[in-house]
Amino acid sequence: MSGEIALDTDIAIKFLNGDKGIENILMKYSEICLPVIVAGELIFGALNSSRSEQNLVRHKKLIQKSRILEIKETTANTYAKTRLSLKRKGKPIPENDVWIAAICIENKIPLLSNDRHFEEIDSLTLQKS
């Protein structure tokens, strides 16, 4: 088994929907982490769905089994530097994703995501499924 991996929302949703490829990847890691932003996006998605009660139970189960990566004061500095770097490159990405990247960079944990815009962040270790 490898160490830790952080999940982006796209991967967490695939896992929750029973994607066997994602399950096989995650079995290789000793600890699954969720940036607090991803936890919030999952809860929002559940509440916003037509089966909100059922989805909320599933999403919260994943959240409770994962280590939540929180935002600290130092994360704000990492966020600001990452956002500025992206602005200077002319490659802005969604705001929540800058926070997700900053949290992963701060904690030195690779991010599992298929969102290509994360490739623009030089200091982020990105894994794809």
Secondary structure, DSSP 8 states (H G I E B T S, - for coil): -EEEEEE-HHHHHHHHTT-HHHHHHHTTEEEEEEEHHHHHHHHHHHHTSTTHHHHHHHHHHHHHHSEEE---HHHHHHHHHHHHHHHHHT----HHHHHHHHHHHHHT--EE---GGGGG-TT--EE--
